[in-house]
Amino acid sequence: MRVAGRYRMHEKLGEGGMGTVWRATDELLGREVAVKRLKVMGENAADAAIARERTMREARIAAALHHPNIVTIFDVIVEDGEPWLIMEYLPSRSLGSILRERTALPPAEVAVIGAQVAAALAAAHGAGIVHRDVKPDNILVATSGFAVPDQPVLGRGSVVKLTDFGISHAATAQAITATNALSGTPAYFAPETARGEGTGPQTDLYSLGATLYAAVEGNPPFGSISDNLFAMLARISRGNPPPPRQAGPLTETVLRLTADNPDTRPSAELVQQNLQSLVTMNQRTPNIGRAEPTIATAPPLRYAAQPPAPSAGRFRLLLAALVTLVVAALVVAGIIVVRGASTTVANGPTTTAAPTTTAAAPVVPAVTDPRTVDPCSLIDVNALAALGTALVDADNAVFSGCAAGITLPAGKYATLFADMENPAQLPDPVGGVESRINGLLVAAYPPEAARCERRIVLPDRNSARLYAVSSGGVESSTLCSIAQTAAESAVRTLTTKGLGTRSPIAETSTIADLAACTLVSPAELAVVPNLDTSALSGFGGWTCTWYTTSGNPITLRIDYYRRAPLSDSDGKAVDLRGRAGRVLYTPNSDCFANIPQRSYNVAGEARAEVVGVLAYGSQPEAELCGYVTEVAKAVVSRLPPAS
């Protein structure tokens, strides 16, 4: 049998509610294709016409989608008055048929499937297209291992594709649905769809969550379709699906996707990133002696072996000197002054807890490579627009951070910093006034002199600190409004897009791959009395901190950061074993040494990459700066040549 004179039909591949699919050969191009004939027999003339229009629309929509995880539509033809789709042929089985054979799959295999389906949905949603029928039968799995019941379905290199956009629709197109017909598969409906409130990208995400649920549990959240369709729709419409019991590390993702509130469901892009991070982690940690793969999980966090962390207040004071120096230097250089109109700053409460939600824990991809995390992605200048005019400056912060200069009313200025921390740096307890925003823990700390801070704790126990500072003249209530606004917008970013990425700093820096904790030996640290040589390494290895164990307390810290070139405002010039540095004692009882490492330019502005050595304590200036100078000399001996 031939269709359109060129497609020779072979065996039937499958049959469903939308039609029948055959494997065929395109004799004109000499390639295998899949041919789908719409099933319109038995419908009245009006419904058949709508079904034909739906197929034509499927071709127009799906043909515009070109993605490795979406089945490609090559052509649409009309044969004997009926529409046929000519599609990419993929030797495969549907996930539905695999589940009918095996009932359920291990979470490791489901993560591979889910990551690729989420990638397909991200591409479709980016093009303004909603699938409207995400379910196991519309997911094709191409692999050589699926036919063996006791072997894994998926391995490395397996391909998963989403098919059947036959009832999908472009966001700007008029929906076409046959009289009294349900669009989609009820068992995978979102609650809002079951209530008749329509469909959208978030309903696709619920259906993806229900599909992952079915893949690990053996049934979708509210069971398979029964004789009483309306009873099932009523159960789904009420929401609150039972939590999965066999999802393991996928539990958080499934719960977020099947949340009753569509606004709390993560984007397809974020789901793909999260699931792919689990897949990558599993591939890096092969399973030995196991019949089925499982997703490798990170070891539990252990704090006991870490050096004692400072109190929240002391930790913030420790960094205040660095922040103040950077801000002051850049204000003098005119770098963070941003011209333009600004609006009135809201003087809100400074320690009021942020709005809370009872949503499931958010899906935020784990940090897999600190070197590529972009802290600037946490700063939303549009969200800050109500407070002032903001300009992001990535070259005015520690390596793990980013800054934004903010022009406030009456010619005042503030700087917002976003700084990443690893789990070892997270205070225990976190402290401050704790609340949850979109499921993420946010701690609000009381304002200090010219400073106000918020901390966001991520599910993997990495955290982000957002703090607003001023070189003077800005009220603490204003700084706290900036910090709170920044924290709320950062949470929205994290729970919808995840952390952004940047090119590794090591591509331009000569020290980014040099761990700060390796720059001083235990013998060289002995210059500071009673200092515990157990080091606390910071995010990316770009900071290192030591504490004294007895006597008059001292905290010693090394930081890598970027700023304006050193000047007289950074203290007195000192010779650090041939390196021209600066040492500054401040009224906050700390002494700071700046070691220039690299000079460069950004948009015509001179910048410097600097290694900082900070000592915080109540000792006299000569004593404290003596410690700093000696440690700085030791650091210079292990740095690459300045450039």
N, C-alpha and C positions, 0 to 999 in steps of 0.2 A: 504494500500500500504506500502510495506517495501523497504528500500534501503539497499543494502549490507547485507541483511538477518538479520539486527539487529535494524534498525532505522524505527520504525512504524510512518508513517506520519499522522498528524492530520489536523488542519486548516491552511490555507494560512495566513501568517502574512503580507506579502507585496510583491510588484513587482516593479522593476525598470529597468534602462538601463542595469545593470550588471547581472540581473537574478531575480529569484523568491525564497522567503524564506518561509519555513513552520515551524510550531512547531511540534516536533516529540519526541518520547520516545526512548531512548537507552535501549533496552530490555536486553542487556547484563549487563549493569551497573545500570539499574533501575533509570535513571535520565532523566529529560527533557532537550532537546537540540534544537537548531535552525539549520535547514538544508537548505543550499543555493545551488541551481542549477544554473549553468551558462547558460545564454541565448545565444545560438549560432545559433538558427534557422534563416534561411534567409540570412546568410552570405556565401560568397564563401569559398571554402575549405582552401585557404591560410589564410584568416582572421579567420576562425574557429580554425585553428591550433594555431594561435597567441593568440586567446581568451583563449583556453585551457591552453596554457603555462602561460598566465597571472594569471589564477586562481591557478595553481600550485605554482607560485611564491608568490601569496598572502598568501598561506598556509605556505610556508617556512619562509616568513618574519614575518607575524603576529603571528605565533606560537611562535616566539622567544620573543614576547613582553608580559610581565606579569605585568600588572598594573591595579589597581582597576578602572581606568577610560577608559580602553580599553577592548572591547569585545574579550574574549579569543577564540582562534582557537584550537579545540581539535584534529581534524583529517581532512584528505582529502582523498577522495576515487574516484574511477572511476567506474561508473555504465553505462552499455550500451555505452561505449566509451565516456561518458561525465563526466567531473569532478564535484564533489559535496563537499562542505565544511561543516564540522560538527563544530558548534560553540556553545558557551555559550548561553543559553536561558535567556533573560531578559524581564520579563513582563513590557512592556513599550510602549511608543509612540515616534515617531520621533519628533524632534523639528519642522520639516517641517510641519507635520500634525497638530501640535498644532497651528502653526502660520496661517495655512490655515483656522483654526476654529476661532481663536481669533484675527487675523491680526497682533497684536503687543503685547508685554509684558512690564510690568513695569521694570525700570532699576534694581530694587532689585533682581528680579527673573533672569534677564539676567546675572547679576554679578555671581550668583550661578552657572549657566550653564557655563559661560565663564571661571570661575576659574577652573572647573573640566576638560573642554576640553583643556585648556592651560596646565594643569598638564599632560594630555595624550600626547600632542604634545612634551612637554619637555622630556618625557620618550622616545618617538619615535626618536626625533632628537638626543638625547643622544646616541641612538643605531645606528645612521647613517641612519635612515629611514625617508623618506619624504612621507607624506600621499597623496598629490596631488589632493584631492577632498574634502576638508573640506567645508561642507555646512549643512544647517539645516536638510536635509533628512538623513544625516549620523551621526546625534547626537541623541542618545536614552535617553529619560528621563523616569526614573522609579520612579513613585510616585503615591499615591492614590488620589491626588487632581486634576489631570489634566483633568478629564472628566467633571468637573463642570465649565461652561463658566465664571461665575462671581467670582470664587474663585482663589486664587493663584495657579499657576502651581507647585511651589516648596516651600518646607519648610525645616526645619532642618532635616538632615538625608537623604535627597533626593540624589539619585544616578544618575549621568550622565555619559554616556559612548560613546566613539567615535568608530565607526564601519566602515567597508568597506575599508580596505586597498587594495582593488582589483587593483587599478592602482598606488599604491605606489611603490617605488623602493628603494633598498639600494643604498647608495651613490656610492658604488663601482660596482654596477651591471649595465649591459647594458639595456637601456630603450627599452621597447617593446611596440609599438603602431601600431594598425592596419592601413592599407593604407587609407590615407585621413581622418583618424578619429581624433577627438579632445579628449585629455585626460583630463577629469575633467568637471566641469559645468561652462559654460562661464560667467554667471552672477556673479560668485565668483572668477573669474580669477584676478590675480595680473596684473598690467600694463605690466610688463616685459614678463609675460606668453602670454598675448594677442598679444604682438609684436613678439612672436615666439622665445624669448630668453631663453626658458627653465624654469625649476622649481628647487626649493631648499627649505630649511627650511624657508627662508624669504617669499616665496610665500605662504606657509602654513599659516604664520602669517597674511599676507594680507587677505587670505580667512577667517581666524578666525575673523578679524576685520570686513569684509563684512558680516559675519554671525551675529555678535553682532549688527551691523548696521541694518540688516534686522529684527532682533528680537525686537528692540525698535522702528523702524520707519515703519515696515510693508513691506518694499522692500529693496533689496540690494542697494548699493550706486548708481549704474547706471540703476536701474530698473530691472524688470524681463525680461526674454528673450522674444524677439518679433519675428515677421516674418522675420525681417532683421537681421540675426545673425551677418553679417559682419559690419553693422552699429554699433551694440553694441560693438563688439570687437574694432572698431575704437575709440569709446568714451572711453572705458576702457584704451586703449593703450595710450591715451593722458593724462590720470591721472587727478588729481585735482578733486576728488569727492566732491560733495556738503557736507558741514558739517551737522551732524545729529542735529535735532531740539528737540528730545524728550529723549536724552540719559542722561541728568542730569549729575551726577557725573561720568558717564561712558564716557563722551564726550572726555576727554583727552586720555583715552585708545584707543577709536575707531579712533581718529585722528592719533595717533602714529602708530597704526597697519596698517592703510590704507594710510600711507605716500607713495608718489610716489617713493622716493629713498629707495631701499631695505636696504641699510646700516643704515638707521636711525630707522628702525623698531626694537622694543625691542625683546629680547629673549622670548621664551615661558615660561621659568622659571620666568623671571621678571614679565611678564603679570600675571601669576598665583599668585605670591606674592601680586601684587598690587590689583587684584580683590578680593583675599581672605581677604586682610585687609579691604576692603569695606564691604564684607560679615560679617566679625567679628564685625566691628563697628555697622552695622545694627542690628545684633543679640543682642549686648549689649544695644542698644537703641530701645526697642520695640515700635511699632507704636500703638497708642491707638485711637480708634474711626475712623479708616480709612478702607475703603473697600479693598484697595490694599496696599501692603507694599512699602515703599520707602526707599532708602538708606539714613541712617542718615549721616549728614555732621557735621564736626567740627564747633564750633562757630567762627565767624569772629575774626581775631586778633584785639586786642585792646591795644594800646600803652599808651593811656592817663593816665590810672590808674597805670602805672608802674613808678618806680623811674626814674628820668632823666638819660639817658644813657650818658656815657662819649663820647667825640669826638673819632674818629677812632685813631688819633695819641696818645691821652692820654690813651686810652684803651690798645693799644699795648705796651706803655711804662710801664703801670701797670703790665703787665704780663712778661715783659722783665726780671725783677729781678728774678722771679721764674724760668724762662727758663735758665737764665745764671747760677743760683745756681745749678740747676740739671745737666746741661751740665758740669760745672766745676767739680762738685763732681764726676761724672762718668768718666771724663777724668783722674782725679787723681787716681781713683780706677782701671783704665785700662779696664773698662767694655765696652765702646763704640768704642774702638780701634779695627778695623777689618783688619786682615792681608789679603794680596792678591794683585794681579795686578789690576791696574786701568788704564783707558784711559783718554785722554785729555779732560778737561772741556771746553765746549763751552761758551764763554763770550758773550752772546746775550744781547739785549737791556733789560733794567730793568723795564720799564713801558709801553712797547708796548702792545696794546690790542691784546688779543688772537684771533685766527680765529673765525669768526662768521658764523652762519648758520641761515636760515630762517625756519628751521624745526618747527613742532608743539611742544608744550610743552612736555618734556619727561615724560615717565612713570617711576616714581621712587616710590616704595612703601612708604607709610607714616610710620613714626616712631611710633610704637605702644607701645614699652616697652624700654625706654632708657637703662635699666639695661642689656639688651642682645645685644645692638648694638656694633659691633666690629670696633672700629676706625682703627685697623690695616689693615682691608680690603681695606682701602683707599690708602695704600702705596704699590706700585708695584715696587719691587726691580728690576725687569727686565727692566722696563722703565727707571730706574735710572742708569742702568749699563753703559750707555754712558758717565755718569758724574763721576762715581766712584763706588767703591764696597760697597754695602749697606747691612746692617744687621738689621732686625726688632727687636726691643726690647720693648715688651709690658710692661715691668716692669720699665720703665724710663719715666713716664709721669703722668699727672693728670688722675684721674679715667675715665674721658670722652675722653681720648686721647691715643695716641700711639707714639712711637718714632722709628727712624731708624738712626743708626750711619753710616756715610758715610766716607770711606777712599778716600781722594782726592790725586791728584798728589803731589809730593814733600813732602810727609809726613804730609800733612795738613788734618784736620778733620772738619766735619760739622755734625750737627744733624738736621734731618727733623722731625718736629712734626705734627701730624694730630689730631685735637681737635674738637669735636662736640659741637655745641651750640644750645640752644633751641630758639624759636622765640623771647622771651623776651630779649635775649642777642644780637639779631641782630641789629646793628646800623641803625638808620633811619635818613637820607639816608645811604645806605651801604657804599658809599664813594669810593675813589680810581678811577681807570680807569676801567669802566665796559665793559664787552663784553659777548657774548654768545657762548658757546661751546656745540655742540649737544643739543642746546635748554636750557641749564642751565646757569644761570647768574653767571659769575665769575668776582670778583673784584680784581684788581691788585693794591697793595699799593706801594708807593715809598719806596725804601730801606732806612733803618736806620742803625745806627752803628751796624755792626755784625748781621744784621737781615733783612729778606725779606719775605713778606707774600702775600698769595692769599686766597680769601674766596669764597666758592661755596655755593650758595643759593639753597636749595631744594624746590620743589613745595609746600611742607607743611610748609615752612618758617623755618624749622630747617636748620642749615648750618654747613659747615665743614671748618675749618681754617687749612691751610697748610703753615707752616712757617719754613724757614731754618735759623739756627743760627750757630754761631761759637764762640769759646772761644778766638779767635784771629787769625789774619794772613790770613783769607780768604776774598777775594775781594767781595764787595756787588754784582757785576755783576754775580759772580759765585753762590752766594746764591740765587739770583733771577732766575738764570737758573734752579737751583734745585727746587725752589718753583713752577715755571711755568711748568716744566716737571711733577712734582708731581700732580699739579692741573689738567693738561690735561689727565693724566693717570687715576686719580681719577674719572673724569667725564666719561671716557669710562667705568670704572667699574660700576659706579652708573647707567648709562643708558643701560647697558647690563645685569648686574648681580644684581644690587641693593646693599644695605649695607649688609655686612656679619654679622653673629651672633656669639656670644660667650656665654659661660656659665656665668650666673650672678656672678658679683664680690662678691655678698653677700655670695656665697658658701664658700669663704675663709676669707672674710673681716668681721670684727666686727663692722664696721662703714658704710658700703655701703648702708644699709637701714636706716641710721640716717641722716635726712636732715640737711645740714650744717647751714641753717638759724635758726634752733632750739637750737643751741649750746650757744647762748648768749641772755640774756633777754634785753628788752628795758632799764631797770634800769642799767644793767651792761654796756650797750653801752653809757650811759651818761658820761662815763669817757672821751669820745672824744667830745670836744665842738662842738655844732651846728650840730651834726650828725643826719640825718634823719633816723629814725628807720624803715622806709619802706624798706624792703629788696628785692633785685633782686636775685632770685634763679636761679642757672644755670642748665645745662643739667644733668639729673638724680638726682638733688638735691645735687650734690657733690661740689658745690661752692655757696657762698653767698657774695653779695656785698652791701655796704652802702656808701652813699655820704653825705658830709656836705652841708647845705643849705645856709650858709653865712659865713663870715669871711674868714680866710686863708684856702683854699680848702684842704680837706683830703679825700682820698678814702680808705676804709677799706674792706678787702676781706679775706674770709676763703676758703681754698682749701684742697681737699683730693688728695694725689698723692703717687706714688711709686718711689723709687730711691735707691741709694747706702746708706749704713748706715751712720748716722751723724758722723762728724769728726770735728776737730778743724777748718777746712776751712769753717764751717757753723756758725762761730761766737762763742761768749763766752757762756760757760755753765751757765745755770740758773736753779733754782729750781722752778718749776711750780706746786705748791701744791703737792709736792711729786713726780712729774714726772720730770725726767732729760731732759730738753730741751736745745735749742740753739737759741740765738738771734744775728742777724747780721745786721749792718747798712751798706748801700752801697753808693757809690758816686752818685747814681741816685736819691738821696733824698727819699729813702724808707728804711723801717726797716722790717725785716722778722723774725718771730719766727717759729721754727720747733718743733713740738711735736711728738715724736715717739709713734706709736700705736701698731705696730706688726712687729716682725722680722721673716724672712723666707728665704728660699734658692731657687735659680733657677739655675739648671745645675751646682751646686756646688758653685755658687756665692751668697754671702750674700746680701740680699735686706731688705728694710724697708718700711713699710706703715706709712705715715706721715701725720699729720694735720698741715697745714701751716696757719699762720695769718700774713697778709701783710698790712702795712699802707703806702700809697704813699702821699707825700706832701713836702712842702718846709720848714717845721719846723726843728729846731735844732735836732741833734741826740738824746739828752737826752729826749726831749719832745716826739718825734715821737716813739722812742723805749719804752718810758714809757707807752704810749697808748697800744702798741702792747703787752707788757708784761702783763698788767692788763687784757686785753681781752683774752690773751692766758690762764691765770689762770682761768678765767670764763669758757673757753672752756673745760679745763681739768676736771672741776667738773662735766661735763655732758658726758664725754667719758666713754666707757666701760673700765675695767682694761686693762692695756697694756699686750701684750702677746708676 
